[in-house]
């Protein structure tokens, strides 16, 4: 199912739509292994581990390229051996299907 999400394209969210409910988010989390809810389930986050700083930086570059292509930009923290990615839809201050599409695409990057 993750591959199904990864095959989708993020659609522009202009606001005015409600964020996902906890129940909806839980169903999407089942399709995006490794991601966890944060901030009262208004965001999702995953930390990826790497052997060194360069590998983490390379991953950040790949995530950035996908984010630009999709027009959906995560918050990223990284350092020696790790990269933490946080996703939410700023316009609605909560979760949208786009966040899970990006999570699936980022998971695909980690598999390569």
C-alpha positions in Angstrom: 0.0 0.0 0.0 3.0 2.3 0.6 3.8 2.0 -3.1 0.3 3.1 -3.9 0.7 6.3 -1.9 4.2 6.9 -3.3 2.7 6.8 -6.8 0.3 9.6 -6.1 1.1 13.3 -6.6 0.6 16.0 -3.9 -2.2 18.3 -4.8 -2.2 22.0 -3.8 -4.0 22.6 -0.5 -5.2 26.2 -0.4 -6.8 25.9 3.1 -10.4 25.9 3.9 -10.5 22.1 4.4 -10.4 20.5 7.8 -7.4 18.5 8.8 -7.7 14.7 9.0 -9.3 13.1 12.0 -7.2 10.9 14.3 -9.0 7.9 12.8 -8.2 8.9 9.2 -4.5 9.6 10.2 -4.3 6.2 11.8 -5.4 4.4 8.6 -2.7 6.3 6.6 0.0 5.6 9.3 -0.6 1.9 8.7 0.5 2.5 5.1 3.6 4.5 6.0 5.8 2.4 8.2 8.1 4.1 10.6 6.1 7.4 10.8 4.7 8.4 14.2 2.1 11.0 15.2 3.3 14.1 16.9 1.8 17.3 18.4 -1.6 15.9 19.3 -1.7 14.1 16.0 -1.5 17.2 13.9 1.9 16.2 12.5 3.9 13.0 11.6 7.6 12.4 12.1 10.2 9.8 11.3 13.9 9.6 12.2 16.2 7.9 9.7 19.6 6.6 10.8 22.8 6.8 8.8 26.4 5.7 9.1 27.8 9.3 9.1 27.1 12.9 8.4 27.6 12.8 4.7 25.0 10.0 4.2 22.5 12.0 6.3 23.2 15.1 4.2 22.8 13.2 1.0 19.5 11.9 2.2 18.4 15.5 3.1 19.3 16.6 -0.5 17.1 13.8 -1.9 14.2 14.6 0.4 14.6 18.3 -0.6 14.4 17.4 -4.3 11.2 15.4 -3.9 9.7 18.2 -1.8 10.4 20.7 -4.5 9.0 18.5 -7.2 5.8 17.8 -5.1 5.4 21.3 -3.8 5.1 20.0 -0.3 7.9 20.9 2.1 8.7 19.1 5.3 10.6 20.4 8.3 14.0 18.6 8.4 16.5 18.3 11.2 19.8 16.4 10.7 23.2 15.8 12.1 25.8 13.2 12.3 24.1 9.9 11.6 20.5 11.0 11.6 17.8 12.9 9.7 14.4 13.7 11.3 11.6 14.6 8.9 8.4 16.2 10.2 5.3 16.6 7.9 2.1 18.5 8.2 0.1 20.8 6.0 0.8 24.4 7.1 -2.4 25.8 5.5 -4.6 23.7 7.7 -2.2 23.3 10.6 -2.8 19.6 10.5 -2.6 16.4 8.5 -3.7 16.0 4.9 -3.3 13.1 2.4 -0.3 15.0 0.9 1.6 14.4 4.2 1.3 10.7 3.8 2.1 10.8 0.1 5.3 12.6 1.0 6.0 10.1 3.8 5.6 7.2 1.4 7.9 8.9 -1.1 10.5 9.6 1.6 10.3 6.0 2.7 11.1 4.9 -0.9 14.2 7.1 -0.8 15.4 5.4 2.3 15.0 2.0 0.7 17.4 2.9 -2.2 
